[in-house]
Amino acid sequence: MSKIHYYDRVRLRSLNAIESSEDDDLFIQIVYPHEANAVAGRISADAPVGRAALHRKEGDTITFKAQGQRMAMQIISIEKHALTA
């Protein structure tokens, strides 16, 4: 199984919600801090969720603190970034 690297698109599902479904999944792309744009789903590798997810693999559970709360999410899928020459 491959690990999450910069520019990969990651699908996360909350483990905090009583009933979490794929409709509630979070899609993020982990980027370098100067490229971050939360509205576009581009999350800095320095952000709590970015730090927790980077170098993890599909099926892993990550935990991080956001807005004063401890969050737990499962990595549902990873879409690898296509390298361009």
NORGITA-V661468 format. One line per field, one symbol per residue. ss: DSSP state (H for helix, E for strand, C for the rest). phi: phi as a letter, one per 30 degrees, with the letter a starting at -180 (. if undefined). burial: b if it has 9 or more other C-alpha atoms within 8 Angstrom, else e. A space follows every 10 residues. Layout:
ss->???
phi->???
burial->???
This chain:
ss->CCECCCCCEE EEEECCCCCC CHHHCEEEEE ECHHHCEHHH CEEECCCHHH HHHCCCECCC EEEEEECCEE EEEEEEEEEC CCCCC
phi->.dcdbeidcb ccbdcdddbc bddcdccbbd bdedcdaedd iccddddedd dddeicbejd ccbacbhicd cbbcddabcd dddcc
burial->eebbebbbbb bbbbbeeeeb eeeebebbbb bbbeebeeee bbbbbeebbb bbbbebbbee ebbbbeeeee bbbbbbbbee eeeee
